Amino acid sequence: MSETEFDSGRDVIICGIDPGLGTTGYAVIRSGPRGCQEVLDAGVCRFDEKRPLATRLVAVEAEISSILSEHNPCVVAVEDLYSHYNHPRTAILMAHARGVILFAVAKAGVEVRSYAATRIKRFLTGNGRASKGQMQQAVQQTLGLDQLPEPADLADAIAIAMCCAGDSHPNMELGRVISK
């Protein structure tokens, strides 16, 4: 899908992904210029952390490819890597998962957009340093959910997709949901 087609003002299907080697969150939403959003699917893919890294990466690719095949999104939004200087190994391991996700998306021929965690948090809460709990509450309130979306990876994936939708439809009204 071309950039101009995505930004054309028509309804689009967006997949948001919060990469992880143990748990990867995903959310598939429909977004349109009227600000309406419909959550089509959302969940987490869990990977056995006792399995070898290569085996988990194969599982990540298979799960993401399945989601893409099922929903055929116009664009996939993925959270950028964040590295804390006290935990560089975590960032390196996460880069493996993110790389496999980007590979699966490119293999499917889908446009990819990357977002920094601070940008996603600021879009949804107004605070680029919002906590996981604040993000969960913001997603709950925005979508009018009865319960907090759990785990946090699920809320993050929804927020990533919503941030991408906000980029493509700047006048979008958060919280106007067609269905859950």
Beta strands, then each sheet from edge to edge (+ up, - down):
strand 1: 12-18
strand 2: 23-31
strand 3: 37-46
strand 4: 75-79
strand 5: 111-115
sheet 1: 3+ 2- 1+ 4+ 5+
end
